[in-house]
Amino acid sequence: MAQIIQKVSLEEVRFYSPIGFYEEEQILGNEFFVTVSVSFPFKNPDAEDIGNTINYEELYRILVEVMSPRRKLLESAAEDILNMLIESYSFVQEIEVRIRKVNPPFGGDVANSVVSLHYKKD
């Protein structure tokens, strides 16, 4: 039997956050772009009722909460975003979290570094 899957995403949400392994990065901050996608069964008796979907404004609030405090690693931010989404939306079947750090400061000519997590409910 076929199933329709709905996906709600925020792409390339820009943050200037105090995240980085080195103390200087936590003081000065770095530029990050976060993409998050959530997929779930499409059961929508009223396509105009926001209660039948995931409000992307709520997704944005989760990103702001996680990306605001000081931390050393993007991995911990990605994990916190993923866990908050799993806790908030038990019906979600799949989640993709991607955090891109612009111009990481380790001396090489690198445009971006990326950390991503993918969750799929069995």
Secondary structure as UniProt FT lines:
FT   STRAND          5..17
FT   HELIX           23..28
FT   STRAND          30..41
FT   TURN            47..48
FT   HELIX           50..52
FT   HELIX           56..67
FT   HELIX           74..88
FT   TURN            90..91
FT   STRAND          94..102
FT   STRAND          112..120
//
